[in-house]
Amino acid sequence: MGFGLKPREEKFYGYLLENTQLIRDAAEVLQEALNRDGDLFELMAQIDELEKKADANTAKIVGLLHKTFITPLDREDIYSIAHKLDDVIDCMQGTIERMELYNAGAASEGAKELAELVGKSAKQIDKAFSHLPEIRKQKDKLEERCARIIEYESQGDKLYRQEMAKLFRECNDPIEIIKWKEILLHLEETLDICEDIANLLKGVIVKYA
């Protein structure tokens, strides 16, 4: 990371960036799961592995916080951001897990679109965190990334409501309603957590940019 950072700063930013890349990878697995009509065992194994790596990185960040007197950002911000990044992958994992456990059928186009919005948000999160080491110089780009994430969440809210209404209106099988209600809720919650990350980053911008 060529920004002239101190070794401890490089570690903090490095672990955070590793987790944002894991989020991008997890979002790709999620989209593949929503577009697949069949066995999700292989994709479940992939998302589980990504979640384990994210957990390990989060533990490293927390451990580093305990050992470091001066941190590149407020330690409370680092702690909150690290756990929110971990929460995103947890929520994506929970979505695929429910699809597999419930033996859910083919996803609706709306559910696929929600997964696409998660994918777009994941890419913006990854790009946003690449700007953090030079937050003063990259303030405008970072704000733009945050704005896009928040816009994707807003689009997701509308789409989620439409899909839920459609589910209850058109599906006659109460079991299928229960299955997809849970899955759609997890997709929407994933976007909510992405928005939480954007808002945390906006707070960091106010403090440091």
Disulfide bonds with the S-S distance in Angstrom:
none
